[in-house]
Each structure stands twice: as structure tokens, then as C-alpha cells.
Amino acid sequence: MIFSDSLATLQWWFVLFLLGIGFLPLTFVLFKNFFDKGYIFAKLIGLAVASYAIFLLGLFHIVPFSIGGSYGIFLIVAAIFLFLLRKTKPFSIIKKHWFTFATEEIIFLAALFFWAYIHSFAPDIHGLEKYMDFGFINSILRADYFPPKDMWFTPFFINYYYFGHLMTAVLTKLSNLPSNVTFNLMLSSIFAFCFTETFSLGANLYSFLGEKVKLSTIKRSAAGLLTALLVTLGGNLHILYAFFKAYPNENPVPIWQLPFLPFSFPNNYWYPNATRFIYHTIHEFPIYSWTVADLHGHVLDIPFVLLTIAVSLSFFIEKLEEKNTKKDSGKARMTSLWGEIKRLQNLKYAHLLVLSFLLAIMYMTNAWDGAIYFLLIALILLYLAVEKKISYKKTLLSFAIVLLGFIIFSYPYNSNFKPFVSGIGVLCIPDFLVAKQKIGPFLFEANHCQHSLWWELLILYGFFYFFVISFLIFTFRVKKLLATDQFVLLLIILSTLLILIPEFIYVKDIYPAHYRANTMFKLVFQAFMLLAISSGYIMVRLISEIKNQKPKTKILYSLFFLFSLLLFIVVMLYPYQAINAYYGNLKTYYGLNGTAYLQTLYPADYKAIHWINEHIKGQPIILEAQGDSYTDYGRVSTNTGLPTVLGWTVHEWLWRGTYDIPAPRINEVKTMYETTDVKEANTLLKKYNVKYVFIGALEYQKYPLLDETKFKELGKVAYHNGMTKIYQIN
């Protein structure tokens, strides 16, 4: 089994490698000031561009979604970019930097195999959001054209942020591997991307220190490794609770109110508590996401978030170090706006065009990230305008390029998507505003007043803000900030805003008691990564200053180093505890097949689902039992990609905006199974164009009055194994 899993992982990696090779020319343009030329980011650029082209051509019914079509589109798009960018001489760059490229490729491959191995101890696509994510992927894989069908709400399309799942489906097609394996390989790839991208970011931030430090390959690699570990594997200070008497899961208390038990680690420590510490909220971070292994939008988007940060850094360094000209400085104005727009034909605005594209990719994968990183780009453009005295016309043009590019790139997706946000709630509003209920997009709801306590925020983010405060003190002492110092300060400003926003407002969704949970979740997840990148840089930046200090000051810097090392060790305890808890202390190897658990849990269903995937083509409608979210209902549509009448009701309620839309189908599904009236059953089956009816263990359990005789009159048995049957309706 290990051998076959290894071969599958290599096959998957090779597809990613090809995508990267195909888009190296564009990568070299974007990252010409990076010491590694952004090599590791080429895979993501290739995946994003190829997937978008496949999506676009499928959306307009030009090219169907298939293995041959996907490879053809990738090769054509890659050839176009190679032709357009042939003057960048990519082959000479490869020849010059091949050792660096090979090193990063080995790091990526090692990280990919490492997490694939870890994940093989609990590969089940079962629990939490996995059914939803797997169902999206399987529905996309069965589609000839786009948008993909909602497997839980026929005959409608998916009304969710599914582009990350589409990219997973594209890689599944290109690798020609089954989706129950690629689901887990995609999770492993995101881990590998996160590690290598942050390695590149950390190493390049160190390289940009330039004359301030004595650059060396070892020091640069150490800086990259430190950043990669913090972002990819780092936890928060909640792990300190493992040294104290355990508190009730739902009632956290300040750590100093608990007895200290230093030799009891981990003291029944429950790792999810680090992400549910603040009352009725969610505040996750990458290592928790790798551990619980949901292939959700916020996880799928991590590589593209880091790619966006990297492109932003390259753009920022290039513009900040660009020499001012008479046209750019002081009160200078452009000769004409049209003259500047014509310069779009060259590479002057390559970064901004790519950033607008990446904003669209992030929005289609995890909408919040599009808004968050538009804010980062806005901060960068405004800062450059002030620092470099750039004319307002050029600044406005830069904003316009990013905004219009985003609108254009995201329009094909938006044309089939309806947002399900119903307003922005304001926390702890005065009584007189409750009567108004709403002003514009702002909602004023009674009894909606939740705030995080200071000690809760200290536990969650105190690690990072030790470095932030140290860095702020440092910036007041130096005569001139480096370009990287300024960039990191912008990251700190943005991440601090993201932490503070859920203390004042929340985006309204369907969850009554946890009304600010999703808002906090999506914002602070990004804040964690931004602060982790910043902290890695700050550690390297300040430690590198030790040798330049006077004896008394050197003592302070040395203390900073020792305390940094201690804090680093503390937060790195979290992955040890989380991984062992979720993956059974890595004792039993199960492999990468994510649906093997069905053989034990529902053996008859497993065989029937396998038969469906082997024998039923396209996306005919299949009827199965309807059930609540996070249950095993919807297992047929999830594991096959065939649409059903109604799957997880609460999820459809969220995606459709009101419970009134999915609710009537609950009784209709029940009626189709239980009615003895053939005519009534036939009417409902035709209403939803049902072609197959699945009857298995959950159907008998959910509908005790289930009547099969009518299905024999309306169709025939297409599959039969014990009590499990699949009827084909005429």
C-alpha cells in the first residue's frame, strides 16, 4: 500500500511540476528581484491560469472538461505566455539558478510526501465539512461544462465559492488519479505549498536586508525555515494550558486561575480548544486546518494568499527602490492618461494585472480573502503614493487596473453566483438604534453584544505581538527603515485591523448564537499568517543587529533572542499534540484512499457507490435519504457527484439565503420513499427528473414506512446487493 501511495504522490507531483515549468517565464518577470526568481510560485501561477482558462472555455461551452481538453488548454496557454515573454530569456535564468530551483523542488517534494504520510493515518473523507468538499469535487469531475451542478439541490448550480474545488478537479483530471486519493493529495499539496512559499518569503525578506547583514546561503535558508515553521506548523500560546489543570471545554478561564502542573503535560489537553477559545467564535490557523483535513475554501486558498503576498512584496520592493524621475516626483503630472494606459502593453503594470487576477482567484475560492488582500494592495499603493510622491493620476490608474481587472476576471463566476450575505451587523449598539433595525447595509440587532476579553486575545496573539512591540521599539531607534521593514509594518497594520474588526462588526449569516463566528474565523485566519510571516522576519531582523550594538544594548538584544527561542519552542508544541491526537499517534497506516472507511461503516453502500461510479455516466438525478448537516446523509451524492433532490439542509439554507427554499423538499423526499400511491410518487419523481432511486441502510433507517413496490412499477432494479438496491426509473 505504501508503494502504491508513493507512486500516486509522484504522479500527482509530476503534474504540478509540469504546470510550474510551463509558467516559469511569467514567474521570472514577476519575481525578477527575488534571489530564487519566485521558482516555487510557478506551479501555482500555472494551476491558476490553466484552471481559469479551462473554467472559462467550459463556461461558454467551447471545450468540454476532459483529460485531453485540459492538457490541450494548458499547453496552448503556456505556449502563448512563452511566446509573449520570450525576450525575458527564461532558459538562461534556469541555467544560472538551477541549483536554487532544484533545492526548492526537493523541499516541496519532501513536504508533500511528509504530509501525505501523516494524512495516511487518518485519510477518511468523513466528518466536519468533508462531505461538502468532496461532493463539490465529484460534481465538477462529472461535468462536461460549467458552472457545476449542486449535488445536494437539483437542478441548480453550486452557489458557493467552489473555484478551489475546481482546481482540485483539474489536477485530478490531469493526474488521472481517482478523486478519493486526490482529495488527500490536494491537502498534502497545500501543506507543501504553504511550507515552501513561506520558506521563499522568509529567505527573500532576509536577502532584501542587503548591506545590513552578511548574506550567506545558510543564514538565508535558516530565515526561510524559521518563517516556514511559524506559518505552517506554529500554534498559539493556548498550548500553555497543557501545563495547567484542564478547564471545561466550553468555559475557559484565565490561565493564572488554574493550578500549575508542570510535569503533567499534556494534561488531557484538547487541541481544538485553541481555535474555540473565545465564546461562540472560531479562530483557526493553518496547522489546525492541516490536522482536521477539511478541503474547505479557506484552506484551498492558502497557497494563493501567499502567492499574492509574494507578488505584493516584489512589487513593493521594486517601486520603493525605483529612482524618482521628474515625472514621478513632487507636483509632476502625467502628460496624458491615455499615454500611461498605452504603457500597459509592456510589463510596467505586470504586477498589478497579476494581482487583479489573483484577487479574482481568491474571491472565487474564499470570498473574504479577495476583500482582505485588496485592502493590502490598497495600503501598499497609498503608502507608495506618499513615500515616493507619486502623482494622484498614476495612483488612481493603479487602483483602477486592480479593481477593473478583478471585476473582469471574476465576472464569469459572478454571472452564476448570488451572494448570501444579508448585511453588516454592528455589535453592542445603543437601544435607540435597535428600533431602526437597518441603515443601508448596517444591521442593528438586539442582544448582539459579544467582545473578546483581553486575556483571551493575549493567549491567542500574545506570541506575535511580543515581536510586533519589539519591532516597533526597534523602528524608533533606527535612522532609516529598510524597504522590508516598511512592508512588514504594512502587514502588521492589516493583521491588527483584521483582529479588531470582529470586535465591532460582523457579517450577517444564518447562525443566531454564533453571529460573529464566521467573520472572526475568516479574518483572523489571515491575520495569523500575516503575523507569522512578520514575526519570522522580525526575529531575523533583530537578531542580525546584535553584533552592531553597544555592550549594554547587546544584552537586551541577546535577551530578545533567548525569549524568542523560548516562545518559538512553546508554539511548536501544538503540532505535536494535535497531530498525535487526530492521527492516533501515527500507529496504524491506512493509506490515501479517503473512501475506504465505507467498506467498514456501510459495506453494501460502498459496493453500490463503486458500481455507480463505474457504470453511470453524466449527472442524472439520484434520490437518496435527506438528512442534517455533518451527518452521513448525502453520502451517495457526495461520493459519486450525482445530484440528489436535497442533501444537507442547513448548508442549502445558507447557500440559498432562506430556509423556505430547501424546506419543502424534506417532506417531498419522504413522500417519494414512503407513499404507496404510484401516481403521487411518479409526479414527484418527474418533478425533479429523478432517474435513479437509492435504497440502503440510511433510507430504511430514515423512512420506516419505505415502500418499494411502486418503484418496481415505475422502473427496474439496476443494482441489487443484499438489502441495497438502485432502481432505474423509466
WODARA-V163739 format. One record per residue. RES is the residue in three letters. OMEGA is omega in whole degrees, 0 to 359 (999 if undefined). Layout:
BEGIN
<<RES & OMEGA> <RES & OMEGA>>
END
This chain:
BEGIN
<<MET & 180> <ILE & 181> <PHE & 181> <SER & 176> <ASP & 179> <SER & 178> <LEU & 178> <ALA & 179> <THR & 178> <LEU & 178> <GLN & 178> <TRP & 180> <TRP & 183> <PHE & 176> <VAL & 177> <LEU & 178> <PHE & 179> <LEU & 178> <LEU & 179> <GLY & 180> <ILE & 182> <GLY & 184> <PHE & 175> <LEU & 180> <PRO & 179> <LEU & 179> <THR & 181> <PHE & 177> <VAL & 183> <LEU & 187> <PHE & 182> <LYS & 179> <ASN & 175> <PHE & 180> <PHE & 180> <ASP & 178> <LYS & 177> <GLY & 187> <TYR & 187> <ILE & 181> <PHE & 182> <ALA & 180> <LYS & 182> <LEU & 177> <ILE & 178> <GLY & 180> <LEU & 182> <ALA & 183> <VAL & 180> <ALA & 180> <SER & 179> <TYR & 179> <ALA & 177> <ILE & 179> <PHE & 183> <LEU & 181> <LEU & 175> <GLY & 180> <LEU & 180> <PHE & 177> <HIS & 179> <ILE & 179> <VAL & 179> <PRO & 181> <PHE & 181> <SER & 179> <ILE & 181> <GLY & 179> <GLY & 181> <SER & 177> <TYR & 179> <GLY & 180> <ILE & 179> <PHE & 183> <LEU & 180> <ILE & 181> <VAL & 179> <ALA & 179> <ALA & 179> <ILE & 180> <PHE & 178> <LEU & 179> <PHE & 182> <LEU & 186> <LEU & 183> <ARG & 181> <LYS & 179> <THR & 178> <LYS & 183> <PRO & 183> <PHE & 177> <SER & 177> <ILE & 178> <ILE & 180> <LYS & 183> <LYS & 188> <HIS & 187> <TRP & 182> <PHE & 177> <THR & 180> <PHE & 181> <ALA & 179> <THR & 180> <GLU & 178> <GLU & 178> <ILE & 178> <ILE & 179> <PHE & 182> <LEU & 179> <ALA & 179> <ALA & 178> <LEU & 180> <PHE & 181> <PHE & 183> <TRP & 174> <ALA & 178> <TYR & 178> <ILE & 185> <HIS & 182> <SER & 176> <PHE & 174> <ALA & 188> <PRO & 190> <ASP & 172> <ILE & 192> <HIS & 180> <GLY & 181> <LEU & 185> <GLU & 189> <LYS & 179> <TYR & 180> <MET & 183> <ASP & 180> <PHE & 178> <GLY & 177> <PHE & 183> <ILE & 182> <ASN & 177> <SER & 179> <ILE & 181> <LEU & 180> <ARG & 185> <ALA & 169> <ASP & 181> <TYR & 184> <PHE & 5> <PRO & 182> <PRO & 181> <LYS & 174> <ASP & 185> <MET & 183> <TRP & 183> <PHE & 180> <THR & 2> <PRO & 187> <PHE & 177> <PHE & 176> <ILE & 177> <ASN & 183> <TYR & 181> <TYR & 192> <TYR & 188> <PHE & 175> <GLY & 176> <HIS & 177> <LEU & 178> <MET & 176> <THR & 178> <ALA & 177> <VAL & 178> <LEU & 178> <THR & 177> <LYS & 184> <LEU & 181> <SER & 181> <ASN & 176> <LEU & 179> <PRO & 185> <SER & 179> <ASN & 172> <VAL & 183> <THR & 174> <PHE & 181> <ASN & 177> <LEU & 177> <MET & 176> <LEU & 179> <SER & 179> <SER & 179> <ILE & 174> <PHE & 181> <ALA & 177> <PHE & 181> <CYS & 182> <PHE & 185> <THR & 178> <GLU & 180> <THR & 172> <PHE & 179> <SER & 179> <LEU & 180> <GLY & 180> <ALA & 180> <ASN & 175> <LEU & 176> <TYR & 181> <SER & 181> <PHE & 175> <LEU & 171> <GLY & 185> <GLU & 182> <LYS & 180> <VAL & 175> <LYS & 186> <LEU & 174> <SER & 181> <THR & 181> <ILE & 181> <LYS & 179> <ARG & 179> <SER & 179> <ALA & 178> <ALA & 178> <GLY & 180> <LEU & 179> <LEU & 180> <THR & 180> <ALA & 180> <LEU & 181> <LEU & 184> <VAL & 190> <THR & 186> <LEU & 185> <GLY & 173> <GLY & 175> <ASN & 185> <LEU & 177> <HIS & 179> <ILE & 177> <LEU & 179> <TYR & 178> <ALA & 179> <PHE & 182> <PHE & 176> <LYS & 185> <ALA & 176> <TYR & 176> <PRO & 187> <ASN & 185> <GLU & 184> <ASN & 179> <PRO & 178> <VAL & 176> <PRO & 187> <ILE & 182> <TRP & 177> <GLN & 182> <LEU & 177> <PRO & 180> <PHE & 181> <LEU & 190> <PRO & 184> <PHE & 182> <SER & 182> <PHE & 7> <PRO & 170> <ASN & 180> <ASN & 182> <TYR & 180> <TRP & 191> <TYR & 178> <PRO & 181> <ASN & 178> <ALA & 180> <THR & 180> <ARG & 187> <PHE & 179> <ILE & 186> <TYR & 174> <HIS & 177> <THR & 177> <ILE & 179> <HIS & 185> <GLU & 178> <PHE & 192> <PRO & 185> <ILE & 175> <TYR & 180> <SER & 177> <TRP & 186> <THR & 184> <VAL & 165> <ALA & 168> <ASP & 178> <LEU & 186> <HIS & 185> <GLY & 183> <HIS & 177> <VAL & 179> <LEU & 184> <ASP & 183> <ILE & 180> <PRO & 183> <PHE & 171> <VAL & 181> <LEU & 175> <LEU & 179> <THR & 178> <ILE & 180> <ALA & 178> <VAL & 178> <SER & 178> <LEU & 179> <SER & 179> <PHE & 182> <PHE & 180> <ILE & 181> <GLU & 183> <LYS & 182> <LEU & 181> <GLU & 178> <GLU & 181> <LYS & 178> <ASN & 172> <THR & 181> <LYS & 181> <LYS & 186> <ASP & 191> <SER & 174> <GLY & 184> <LYS & 184> <ALA & 177> <ARG & 177> <MET & 178> <THR & 175> <SER & 178> <LEU & 180> <TRP & 178> <GLY & 179> <GLU & 180> <ILE & 179> <LYS & 180> <ARG & 174> <LEU & 182> <GLN & 176> <ASN & 186> <LEU & 184> <LYS & 183> <TYR & 183> <ALA & 181> <HIS & 184> <LEU & 178> <LEU & 179> <VAL & 178> <LEU & 178> <SER & 177> <PHE & 181> <LEU & 175> <LEU & 178> <ALA & 178> <ILE & 180> <MET & 179> <TYR & 182> <MET & 180> <THR & 180> <ASN & 196> <ALA & 183> <TRP & 184> <ASP & 176> <GLY & 180> <ALA & 183> <ILE & 185> <TYR & 165> <PHE & 177> <LEU & 177> <LEU & 180> <ILE & 178> <ALA & 177> <LEU & 180> <ILE & 181> <LEU & 179> <LEU & 179> <TYR & 179> <LEU & 180> <ALA & 180> <VAL & 185> <GLU & 183> <LYS & 180> <LYS & 179> <ILE & 182> <SER & 184> <TYR & 180> <LYS & 179> <LYS & 179> <THR & 178> <LEU & 178> <LEU & 178> <SER & 176> <PHE & 183> <ALA & 179> <ILE & 182> <VAL & 184> <LEU & 181> <LEU & 177> <GLY & 178> <PHE & 181> <ILE & 182> <ILE & 182> <PHE & 183> <SER & 184> <TYR & 180> <PRO & 177> <TYR & 183> <ASN & 182> <SER & 179> <ASN & 183> <PHE & 177> <LYS & 180> <PRO & 181> <PHE & 174> <VAL & 184> <SER & 177> <GLY & 179> <ILE & 180> <GLY & 178> <VAL & 183> <LEU & 171> <CYS & 182> <ILE & 178> <PRO & 187> <ASP & 185> <PHE & 179> <LEU & 180> <VAL & 180> <ALA & 180> <LYS & 177> <GLN & 184> <LYS & 172> <ILE & 185> <GLY & 179> <PRO & 186> <PHE & 181> <LEU & 179> <PHE & 185> <GLU & 179> <ALA & 177> <ASN & 176> <HIS & 182> <CYS & 176> <GLN & 175> <HIS & 175> <SER & 177> <LEU & 186> <TRP & 182> <TRP & 175> <GLU & 178> <LEU & 178> <LEU & 179> <ILE & 185> <LEU & 188> <TYR & 181> <GLY & 178> <PHE & 183> <PHE & 186> <TYR & 166> <PHE & 179> <PHE & 179> <VAL & 181> <ILE & 177> <SER & 181> <PHE & 179> <LEU & 176> <ILE & 180> <PHE & 183> <THR & 178> <PHE & 184> <ARG & 182> <VAL & 183> <LYS & 184> <LYS & 178> <LEU & 175> <LEU & 179> <ALA & 180> <THR & 175> <ASP & 183> <GLN & 179> <PHE & 180> <VAL & 176> <LEU & 177> <LEU & 176> <LEU & 180> <ILE & 179> <ILE & 181> <LEU & 183> <SER & 177> <THR & 176> <LEU & 182> <LEU & 178> <ILE & 184> <LEU & 185> <ILE & 180> <PRO & 175> <GLU & 183> <PHE & 183> <ILE & 175> <TYR & 176> <VAL & 186> <LYS & 172> <ASP & 188> <ILE & 186> <TYR & 188> <PRO & 184> <ALA & 182> <HIS & 190> <TYR & 178> <ARG & 184> <ALA & 184> <ASN & 178> <THR & 180> <MET & 182> <PHE & 186> <LYS & 182> <LEU & 186> <VAL & 173> <PHE & 177> <GLN & 178> <ALA & 179> <PHE & 182> <MET & 179> <LEU & 180> <LEU & 178> <ALA & 176> <ILE & 180> <SER & 182> <SER & 176> <GLY & 179> <TYR & 183> <ILE & 178> <MET & 180> <VAL & 184> <ARG & 184> <LEU & 179> <ILE & 179> <SER & 180> <GLU & 185> <ILE & 185> <LYS & 182> <ASN & 187> <GLN & 173> <LYS & 185> <PRO & 182> <LYS & 180> <THR & 180> <LYS & 178> <ILE & 179> <LEU & 179> <TYR & 179> <SER & 176> <LEU & 176> <PHE & 180> <PHE & 182> <LEU & 180> <PHE & 177> <SER & 179> <LEU & 179> <LEU & 180> <LEU & 179> <PHE & 179> <ILE & 181> <VAL & 184> <VAL & 178> <MET & 173> <LEU & 185> <TYR & 181> <PRO & 178> <TYR & 183> <GLN & 183> <ALA & 183> <ILE & 179> <ASN & 181> <ALA & 185> <TYR & 187> <TYR & 172> <GLY & 180> <ASN & 176> <LEU & 183> <LYS & 185> <THR & 180> <TYR & 181> <TYR & 182> <GLY & 187> <LEU & 179> <ASN & 186> <GLY & 181> <THR & 180> <ALA & 181> <TYR & 181> <LEU & 179> <GLN & 179> <THR & 186> <LEU & 180> <TYR & 186> <PRO & 180> <ALA & 177> <ASP & 181> <TYR & 180> <LYS & 180> <ALA & 178> <ILE & 177> <HIS & 179> <TRP & 179> <ILE & 182> <ASN & 179> <GLU & 193> <HIS & 183> <ILE & 181> <LYS & 180> <GLY & 182> <GLN & 173> <PRO & 183> <ILE & 177> <ILE & 178> <LEU & 173> <GLU & 181> <ALA & 178> <GLN & 180> <GLY & 184> <ASP & 178> <SER & 177> <TYR & 173> <THR & 180> <ASP & 175> <TYR & 185> <GLY & 186> <ARG & 181> <VAL & 179> <SER & 179> <THR & 187> <ASN & 180> <THR & 186> <GLY & 175> <LEU & 179> <PRO & 174> <THR & 185> <VAL & 178> <LEU & 177> <GLY & 181> <TRP & 190> <THR & 183> <VAL & 177> <HIS & 178> <GLU & 175> <TRP & 179> <LEU & 185> <TRP & 183> <ARG & 173> <GLY & 180> <THR & 179> <TYR & 183> <ASP & 182> <ILE & 180> <PRO & 189> <ALA & 183> <PRO & 184> <ARG & 181> <ILE & 180> <ASN & 179> <GLU & 177> <VAL & 178> <LYS & 180> <THR & 181> <MET & 180> <TYR & 191> <GLU & 184> <THR & 175> <THR & 180> <ASP & 183> <VAL & 182> <LYS & 180> <GLU & 179> <ALA & 181> <ASN & 179> <THR & 181> <LEU & 179> <LEU & 178> <LYS & 179> <LYS & 182> <TYR & 176> <ASN & 182> <VAL & 179> <LYS & 180> <TYR & 176> <VAL & 181> <PHE & 176> <ILE & 180> <GLY & 186> <ALA & 183> <LEU & 178> <GLU & 177> <TYR & 180> <GLN & 184> <LYS & 186> <TYR & 184> <PRO & 179> <LEU & 183> <LEU & 181> <ASP & 183> <GLU & 190> <THR & 182> <LYS & 180> <PHE & 177> <LYS & 178> <GLU & 185> <LEU & 181> <GLY & 181> <LYS & 177> <VAL & 179> <ALA & 180> <TYR & 182> <HIS & 177> <ASN & 183> <GLY & 179> <MET & 183> <THR & 180> <LYS & 172> <ILE & 178> <TYR & 173> <GLN & 184> <ILE & 181> <ASN & 999>>
END
